[in-house]
Amino acid sequence: MLTKKQFERLLSMKHKKQFFYQLADSAGISPKTARKYLKHNKPPSQLKTNQTWSTHQDAFAEIWPQAVKFLENNTGIEAKALFEYIQSQYPGRFNIKQLRTFQRRVQDWKAIYGPAQEVSGVKHISP
């Protein structure tokens, strides 16, 4: 992302440099970026566009409370085993390709709400 200061430097050096790569280098940006901003002659703040694509729905939103209860009652369960259990409860609803997403979600939950993990390999230094 181009800063306001870089944009101003780009415009001020526009007629002072012989080659385009020198102009970009003096502003501290790539020639491709310099070309883009000089073409539009607008600062970065005016070239921002809103997101136009749609994001997908959370596939686990409806079953997540059930998964949390299961995680609270079975602290040692792995995410894959829980995912397979949920697949058996809702046949055809969850694809195996969603496993990694579910694992990340369980990992995040365990990091915040799960039981404290035992620290190993730490040496105690006595005074």
C-alpha positions in Angstrom: 0.0 0.0 0.0 1.3 3.4 -1.0 1.4 6.0 1.8 0.4 9.6 1.4 4.0 10.7 1.7 5.1 8.3 -1.0 2.3 9.5 -3.3 3.3 13.2 -2.8 7.0 12.3 -3.5 5.9 10.4 -6.6 4.1 13.5 -7.9 6.8 15.9 -7.0 9.5 13.8 -8.8 7.4 13.2 -11.8 9.2 15.6 -14.1 12.6 15.4 -12.5 13.5 11.9 -13.4 14.4 10.7 -16.8 13.3 7.1 -16.5 10.2 5.6 -14.9 12.1 3.1 -12.7 14.1 6.0 -11.2 10.8 7.8 -10.4 9.5 4.7 -8.6 12.7 4.1 -6.8 12.8 7.7 -5.5 9.4 7.2 -4.0 10.4 3.8 -2.6 7.8 1.8 -4.5 7.7 -0.7 -7.4 7.4 0.7 -10.9 4.1 -1.2 -11.3 2.6 0.6 -8.3 4.0 4.0 -9.4 2.4 3.5 -12.9 -0.9 2.6 -11.4 -1.1 5.7 -9.2 0.2 8.1 -11.8 -2.3 6.7 -14.3 -5.2 7.6 -12.1 -3.5 10.6 -10.5 -5.4 9.9 -7.3 -4.0 9.2 -3.8 -4.5 5.7 -2.3 -7.4 6.8 -0.1 -9.4 7.7 -3.2 -8.7 4.4 -5.0 -10.0 2.1 -2.3 -12.9 0.0 -3.4 -15.5 -1.8 -1.3 -15.7 -5.6 -1.2 -18.0 -6.8 -3.9 -17.7 -10.5 -3.5 -19.8 -12.5 -1.1 -18.4 -14.6 1.6 -19.7 -18.1 2.4 -21.9 -18.8 5.4 -20.4 -20.4 8.5 -21.1 -24.1 8.0 -20.7 -24.9 11.7 -22.7 -22.1 13.2 -25.8 -24.2 14.0 -23.9 -27.2 15.5 -21.2 -25.3 17.2 -23.0 -25.0 20.6 -23.4 -28.8 20.6 -19.7 -29.2 19.7 -18.7 -26.9 22.6 -20.8 -29.0 25.1 -19.1 -32.1 23.8 -15.6 -30.5 24.1 -16.4 -29.3 27.7 -17.5 -32.9 28.7 -14.7 -34.7 26.8 -11.5 -32.7 27.3 -9.2 -35.2 25.6 -11.2 -35.6 22.4 -9.5 -34.8 19.1 -11.2 -32.6 16.6 -11.3 -35.3 13.9 -13.1 -37.7 16.2 -15.6 -34.9 17.1 -16.0 -34.1 13.4 -16.8 -37.7 12.6 -19.3 -37.9 15.4 -21.0 -34.7 14.1 -21.0 -36.2 10.6 -22.8 -39.3 11.9 -25.4 -37.1 13.7 -26.0 -35.0 10.5 -25.5 -37.4 7.6 -24.7 -35.7 4.3 -24.4 -32.2 5.7 -20.7 -32.0 6.3 -18.0 -32.9 3.8 -14.6 -34.3 4.7 -13.1 -31.2 3.0 -14.5 -29.2 5.9 -12.4 -31.1 8.4 -9.5 -28.7 8.5 -11.7 -25.7 9.1 -13.4 -27.6 12.0 -10.0 -28.5 13.4 -8.9 -24.9 13.4 -12.1 -23.9 15.1 -11.6 -26.5 17.8 -8.0 -25.6 18.2 -9.0 -21.9 18.8 -11.6 -22.9 21.3 -9.2 -25.1 23.2 -6.6 -22.4 23.3 -9.1 -20.0 24.9 -11.6 -22.1 26.9 -9.9 -25.5 27.1 -8.0 -26.9 30.0 -4.6 -25.6 30.8 -1.8 -27.4 29.0 1.1 -28.9 30.9 4.4 -27.2 30.1 7.3 -29.7 29.6 10.9 -29.3 28.9 11.4 -26.2 31.2 14.4 -26.3 33.4 14.1 -25.0 36.9 17.1 -22.9 37.9 17.6 -22.9 41.7 19.2 -19.9 43.3 
